[in-house]
């Protein structure tokens, strides 16, 4: 077996952030379709947060993940 990272549990804050954002987008689209059209604003919020994170590096979800004990990519590499 190879040591591929395909379909592994997100173990770093960066991977977990993408998984969380993708999950939130899917949930918000489902809520928009089946509950109320105003839930589209949740999708807009998630997208805007990802966009500003690309430029500033600030993300509240990542801060929560760090408090829960997750490591960043750079921290995981230096531990090996």
N, C-alpha and C positions, 0 to 999 in steps of 0.2 A: 504494500500500500504506500502511496505517496503521501507526503506531508502537505497536501494542498489545503488551502484555507477556504475552499469552496464549501458552502453550507455549514459553517461552524458558528457557534454562538459568538455574538459580539463581545469581545473581551477587552476592548479599549473604548475610551470615550468617543473617539472619532467614529468608529463603526457603529457603536450603540446610538450615536446621534442620528446617523443616516437611517438606521432601523426605526428609531422612534419617530423621526420626521415622516418617513414613508407610511408608517402605521397611522399617524395623525391625519395625513392627507387622505388615505383610504377611508378612515372613519368619518372625516368631515364630508367627503363626497357622498358617502352612504346616508349620512344625516341630512344633507342637502336634498337628496333625491326622495327619501322616504319620510322625513319629519317636517322640515321647513326650509325654504330656499335661503333664509338668512344665515344658515350654517355655512354658506360659501365663504363668509368672512373668516371662519376658522382656517379654511384653506389659504386664504390671502395672508392671514397672520403667520402661518407656518412658513409660507414662501418668502414673505418679507423678512422673517427672522433668519432664515437660511441665507438670504441675500446679504443682509447686513453682517452676518457672521463671517462671510467670505472676506469682507474688507476689514472688519474690526477685531475679529477673533473672540468677541464677547457672545456668550450664549448661556442663558439661564439654565437650560436643561443640562448642559455640560457641567455647570457648577453643582447641580444637584447630584449628578452621577459621580463627581469627584468626592463629594461629601459621603456618598455611599460606599466609597472605597475603590472605584474603578481607576485604572491607570490610563495615561495617554499613550499613544504610539511610541513616543520618544522614551517615556519611562519604562515601557515594556522591553524595548530593545536594549536599554542599558542594564536591565536586570539579568539578561541571558548570559 
